[in-house]
Amino acid sequence: MSDLFTGLKEKLTGKERRIVFPEGSDERILRAASRLAAENILTPVLVGNPNAIVEKANEANVILDGCDILDPSSYPEFDALVSSFVERRKGKATEEDARNILLDENYFGTMLVYTNRADGLVSGAAHSTADTVRPALQIIKTKEGIKKTSGVFIMVRDDEKYVFADCAINISPDSNDLAEIALESAKTAEMFDIDPRVAMLSFSTKGSAKSPETEKVTDAIQIAKEANPKLTLDGEFQFDAAFVPSVAKSKAPDSEIQGDANVFVFPSLEAGNIGYKIAQRLGGFEAVGPILQGLNAPVNDLSRGCNEEDVYKLALITAGQSL
């Protein structure tokens, strides 16, 4: 696991990234932010009441040197954020609405990212996924040409690293969605020094079964290959044909992927979520994520059951996505 983040830390050195933590008074956030600041990797921006944050840090014996603390209710540039928010929402919010909305820590933090006052945001330790993702979709929005955000996990065991997608966001992706997920997941893989070899998964291998579900995957393959002909991507594969060389030789002898895939795109959220949890619980892999893809600027969602280490790692990933 240390190798996974060593290269990322090296890439971040000297880049002066600023990562927003809307849950600034949460002890897990404070401990992770203190570590990040002490290591001089990035500048944590803690959102909330300064007195409450400092009091909580003192109780936990946490040093906040190198961290910024911003209170929405007294932020000197609050009026500028309000104006930017009203403009961004294009008539869906009045100035009065904006002033109330931006007192919410997640909306405030997202506006810091949108207006380039910060480079990314990590939330979810005490908020739902919807509370974290909704402001990002309304304000930061997806990249040009990307219709939907998606969520991946980096699966790590010893020196093995794989990308599983989408395991967090899209319940029933169509062919275009799957193609987007594949292309964005390949980019995420590269961030972790994984040379992407993308397998599009199904319950069929190379036409061994035919149904609307398998055709959805084969259509996605064609769309993705047209979008990026240089990317190593193939399917449709059952998992063993994508992962076991002997099975690939038997079931897909002409494929450019011969049991050596490292990015796995599942055909549905149901399959992806089940798949990563099986690998985690039965296979002994550590699941790092979910990492959200496709946004104009990085916003990532913690589990409410997260610990300090989860916060620390996801902050590094978020900063890496901003490079």
C-alpha positions as CSV (number, residue, x, y, z in Angstrom):
1,M,0.0,0.0,0.0
2,S,2.9,2.4,0.8
3,D,4.1,2.1,-2.8
4,L,0.7,3.1,-4.1
5,F,1.1,6.5,-2.4
6,T,4.8,7.0,-2.6
7,G,4.7,8.1,-6.3
8,L,1.6,10.2,-5.7
9,K,3.3,12.1,-2.9
10,E,6.3,12.7,-5.1
11,K,4.1,14.1,-7.8
12,L,2.5,16.5,-5.3
13,T,5.7,17.8,-3.8
14,G,6.0,21.5,-4.5
15,K,2.6,21.7,-6.2
16,E,1.0,23.6,-3.3
17,R,-2.4,21.9,-3.6
18,R,-5.2,23.1,-1.3
19,I,-7.8,20.5,-0.3
20,V,-11.1,21.5,1.4
21,F,-12.5,19.5,4.3
22,P,-16.1,20.8,5.0
23,E,-16.3,18.7,8.2
24,G,-13.6,20.7,9.9
25,S,-14.4,19.8,13.5
26,D,-14.5,16.0,13.0
27,E,-11.6,14.4,14.9
28,R,-10.8,12.0,12.1
29,I,-10.5,15.0,9.7
30,L,-8.4,17.0,12.1
31,R,-5.9,14.2,12.6
32,A,-5.5,13.5,8.9
33,A,-5.2,17.2,8.1
34,S,-2.5,17.6,10.8
35,R,-0.5,14.8,9.2
36,L,-0.9,16.2,5.7
37,A,0.2,19.7,6.8
38,A,3.1,18.4,8.9
39,E,4.4,16.4,5.9
40,N,4.1,19.6,3.7
41,I,2.2,17.6,1.1
42,L,-0.7,20.0,0.7
43,T,-2.6,22.7,2.6
44,P,-5.7,21.4,4.4
45,V,-8.6,24.0,4.4
46,L,-10.9,23.2,7.4
47,V,-14.4,24.6,7.1
48,G,-16.4,25.5,10.2
49,N,-16.5,27.6,13.3
50,P,-12.9,28.4,14.2
51,N,-13.5,28.2,18.0
52,A,-15.2,24.8,17.7
53,I,-12.4,23.5,15.4
54,V,-9.6,24.7,17.7
55,E,-11.4,23.4,20.8
56,K,-11.8,19.9,19.2
57,A,-8.2,19.9,18.1
58,N,-7.0,20.8,21.6
59,E,-9.1,18.0,23.1
60,A,-7.6,15.5,20.7
61,N,-4.1,16.9,21.1
62,V,-3.9,17.7,17.4
63,I,-1.6,20.4,16.1
64,L,-3.1,22.5,13.3
65,D,0.0,24.4,12.1
66,G,-0.1,24.7,8.3
67,C,-3.9,24.3,8.2
68,D,-6.3,27.1,7.1
69,I,-9.6,27.5,8.9
70,L,-12.5,29.2,7.1
71,D,-15.8,30.1,8.6
72,P,-18.6,30.7,6.0
73,S,-20.4,33.2,8.2
74,S,-17.3,35.4,8.5
75,Y,-15.4,34.7,5.3
76,P,-14.1,38.0,3.8
77,E,-14.9,37.0,0.2
78,F,-18.3,35.5,0.9
79,D,-20.0,38.2,-1.3
80,A,-17.9,37.1,-4.2
81,L,-18.8,33.5,-3.7
82,V,-22.5,34.4,-3.6
83,S,-22.2,36.3,-6.9
84,S,-20.4,33.4,-8.5
85,F,-23.0,30.9,-7.2
86,V,-26.0,33.0,-8.5
87,E,-24.3,33.2,-11.9
88,R,-23.5,29.5,-12.0
89,R,-27.0,28.4,-11.1
90,K,-28.4,30.6,-13.9
91,G,-31.6,31.8,-12.4
92,K,-32.2,28.8,-10.1
93,A,-31.1,30.7,-7.0
94,T,-31.6,34.3,-5.9
95,E,-28.9,36.2,-4.0
96,E,-30.9,35.7,-0.8
97,D,-31.0,31.9,-1.6
98,A,-27.3,31.9,-2.3
99,R,-26.5,33.5,1.0
100,N,-28.4,30.8,2.9
101,I,-27.1,27.9,0.8
102,L,-23.5,28.9,1.1
103,L,-23.6,28.8,4.8
104,D,-23.8,25.0,4.3
105,E,-20.2,23.7,4.6
106,N,-20.4,21.4,1.6
107,Y,-21.8,24.1,-0.7
108,F,-19.3,26.6,0.7
109,G,-16.4,24.2,0.2
110,T,-17.5,23.3,-3.3
111,M,-17.6,27.0,-4.2
112,L,-14.0,27.4,-3.0
113,V,-13.0,24.7,-5.5
114,Y,-15.2,26.1,-8.3
115,T,-13.6,29.6,-7.9
116,N,-10.1,28.2,-7.7
117,R,-9.6,29.1,-4.1
118,A,-8.9,25.4,-3.5
119,D,-8.1,22.5,-5.7
120,G,-10.3,19.7,-4.4
121,L,-12.8,18.7,-1.7
122,V,-13.1,15.7,0.6
123,S,-16.3,15.2,2.6
124,G,-18.6,12.4,3.8
125,A,-17.3,11.6,7.3
126,A,-20.5,13.0,8.7
127,H,-22.5,13.6,5.6
128,S,-24.3,11.4,3.2
129,T,-23.0,10.8,-0.3
130,A,-25.8,12.9,-1.7
131,D,-24.8,15.8,0.5
132,T,-21.3,15.6,-0.8
133,V,-22.0,14.9,-4.5
134,R,-25.0,17.1,-5.1
135,P,-23.2,20.5,-4.7
136,A,-20.4,19.1,-7.0
137,L,-22.9,18.2,-9.7
138,Q,-24.7,21.5,-9.5
139,I,-21.6,23.7,-9.3
140,I,-18.5,22.0,-10.6
141,K,-20.3,19.7,-13.0
142,T,-18.9,17.1,-15.3
143,K,-16.1,17.7,-17.9
144,E,-17.1,18.6,-21.4
145,G,-18.2,15.5,-23.2
146,I,-18.8,13.6,-20.0
147,K,-22.4,13.0,-19.1
148,K,-22.1,11.3,-15.8
149,T,-19.6,11.0,-12.9
150,S,-18.6,7.5,-11.9
151,G,-16.9,5.9,-8.9
152,V,-13.9,3.6,-8.9
153,F,-12.0,1.7,-6.3
154,I,-8.2,0.9,-6.4
155,M,-7.9,-2.6,-5.2
156,V,-4.5,-3.2,-3.6
157,R,-2.8,-6.4,-2.2
158,D,0.9,-6.5,-1.7
159,D,2.3,-5.4,-5.1
160,E,-0.9,-5.9,-7.0
161,K,-3.0,-2.9,-8.1
162,Y,-6.3,-3.0,-10.0
163,V,-9.1,-0.6,-10.8
164,F,-12.7,-1.6,-10.4
165,A,-15.5,0.6,-11.9
166,D,-18.3,1.7,-11.5
167,C,-18.8,0.5,-7.9
168,A,-20.4,3.6,-6.4
169,I,-22.6,5.8,-8.6
170,N,-24.4,4.6,-11.7
171,I,-27.0,1.9,-11.1
172,S,-27.7,0.8,-14.6
173,P,-25.3,2.4,-17.1
174,D,-26.1,2.2,-20.8
175,S,-23.5,1.7,-23.5
176,N,-22.4,5.3,-23.7
177,D,-22.1,5.4,-19.9
178,L,-19.9,2.2,-19.8
179,A,-17.7,3.7,-22.5
180,E,-17.2,6.9,-20.5
181,I,-16.5,4.8,-17.4
182,A,-13.9,2.8,-19.2
183,L,-12.1,5.8,-20.6
184,E,-12.1,7.7,-17.3
185,S,-11.0,4.7,-15.3
186,A,-8.0,4.3,-17.6
187,K,-7.0,7.9,-16.8
188,T,-7.4,7.1,-13.1
189,A,-5.2,4.0,-13.5
190,E,-2.5,6.1,-15.0
191,M,-2.5,8.4,-12.0
192,F,-1.4,5.4,-9.9
193,D,1.3,4.4,-12.4
194,I,-0.9,1.6,-13.8
195,D,-0.6,1.1,-17.5
196,P,-4.3,0.5,-18.3
197,R,-5.5,-2.7,-19.8
198,V,-9.2,-2.4,-19.7
199,A,-11.6,-5.4,-19.6
200,M,-15.3,-4.9,-20.2
201,L,-17.0,-7.5,-18.0
202,S,-20.2,-9.5,-18.5
203,F,-21.5,-13.0,-18.0
204,S,-20.4,-13.8,-21.5
205,T,-17.0,-14.0,-23.3
206,K,-16.8,-13.0,-26.9
207,G,-20.4,-13.8,-27.8
208,S,-20.7,-17.1,-25.8
209,A,-24.1,-15.7,-24.8
210,K,-26.3,-13.1,-26.4
211,S,-28.8,-10.8,-24.7
212,P,-29.5,-7.1,-24.3
213,E,-27.1,-7.1,-21.3
214,T,-24.2,-8.5,-23.4
215,E,-25.0,-6.4,-26.4
216,K,-24.9,-3.3,-24.1
217,V,-21.3,-4.2,-23.3
218,T,-20.2,-5.0,-26.9
219,D,-21.6,-1.6,-28.0
220,A,-19.7,0.1,-25.2
221,I,-16.5,-1.4,-26.4
222,Q,-17.0,-0.1,-29.9
223,I,-17.8,3.4,-28.6
224,A,-14.7,3.5,-26.3
225,K,-12.4,2.2,-29.0
226,E,-13.6,4.9,-31.4
227,A,-13.0,7.5,-28.8
228,N,-9.5,6.3,-27.9
229,P,-8.1,3.8,-30.4
230,K,-4.7,3.6,-28.7
231,L,-6.2,2.4,-25.4
232,T,-5.8,-1.4,-24.7
233,L,-9.4,-2.3,-24.2
234,D,-11.4,-5.4,-25.0
235,G,-14.4,-7.7,-24.1
236,E,-16.9,-8.7,-23.5
237,F,-15.3,-11.0,-20.9
238,Q,-16.3,-13.2,-18.0
239,F,-14.0,-12.2,-15.2
240,D,-11.8,-15.4,-15.5
241,A,-11.2,-14.8,-19.2
242,A,-10.0,-11.3,-18.3
243,F,-7.8,-12.4,-15.4
244,V,-6.5,-15.9,-16.0
245,P,-4.2,-16.4,-19.0
246,S,-5.1,-20.1,-19.5
247,V,-8.8,-19.2,-19.6
248,A,-8.2,-16.3,-21.9
249,K,-6.2,-18.6,-24.3
250,S,-9.2,-20.9,-24.4
251,K,-12.1,-18.5,-24.5
252,A,-10.6,-15.4,-26.2
253,P,-7.4,-16.5,-28.1
254,D,-7.5,-13.5,-30.5
255,S,-7.9,-10.8,-27.8
256,E,-5.2,-8.3,-27.1
257,I,-5.9,-9.0,-23.4
258,Q,-4.7,-12.4,-22.4
259,G,-5.6,-12.7,-18.7
260,D,-3.6,-9.5,-18.0
261,A,-6.3,-6.9,-17.5
262,N,-5.8,-4.4,-14.7
263,V,-8.9,-2.2,-15.1
264,F,-12.2,-4.0,-14.8
265,V,-15.5,-2.3,-15.9
266,F,-18.5,-4.0,-14.5
267,P,-21.8,-3.9,-16.4
268,S,-23.9,-2.5,-13.5
269,L,-23.5,-1.0,-10.1
270,E,-24.9,-4.2,-8.6
271,A,-22.1,-6.3,-10.2
272,G,-19.4,-3.8,-9.4
273,N,-20.3,-3.2,-5.8
274,I,-20.6,-7.0,-5.1
275,G,-17.4,-7.6,-7.0
276,Y,-15.2,-5.2,-5.1
277,K,-16.6,-6.4,-1.7
278,I,-15.9,-10.0,-2.6
279,A,-12.3,-9.1,-3.5
280,Q,-12.0,-7.1,-0.3
281,R,-13.4,-9.6,2.1
282,L,-12.5,-12.9,0.6
283,G,-9.4,-11.9,-1.4
284,G,-7.8,-9.8,1.2
285,F,-7.5,-6.7,-1.0
286,E,-7.7,-3.2,0.4
287,A,-10.3,-1.1,-1.4
288,V,-9.2,2.5,-1.8
289,G,-12.1,4.8,-2.7
290,P,-14.6,5.4,-4.0
291,I,-12.8,7.9,-6.2
292,L,-15.1,10.0,-8.3
293,Q,-14.3,10.5,-11.9
294,G,-15.5,12.9,-14.7
295,L,-15.9,16.1,-12.7
296,N,-14.2,19.4,-13.8
297,A,-12.5,19.5,-10.4
298,P,-12.0,16.6,-7.9
299,V,-14.6,16.0,-5.1
300,N,-14.5,12.8,-3.2
301,D,-16.8,11.1,-0.8
302,L,-15.7,9.4,2.4
303,S,-17.7,6.6,4.2
304,R,-19.3,7.7,7.4
305,G,-17.4,4.8,9.0
306,C,-14.1,6.1,7.8
307,N,-11.0,6.4,10.0
308,E,-8.1,8.9,9.9
309,E,-6.1,6.8,7.5
310,D,-9.0,6.8,5.0
311,V,-9.2,10.5,5.2
312,Y,-5.5,10.9,4.7
313,K,-5.4,8.6,1.7
314,L,-8.4,10.1,0.0
315,A,-7.0,13.6,0.4
316,L,-3.9,12.5,-1.4
317,I,-5.9,11.0,-4.2
318,T,-8.0,14.2,-4.5
319,A,-4.9,16.3,-4.7
320,G,-3.4,14.0,-7.3
321,Q,-6.6,14.3,-9.4
322,S,-6.1,18.1,-9.5
323,L,-2.7,18.0,-11.1
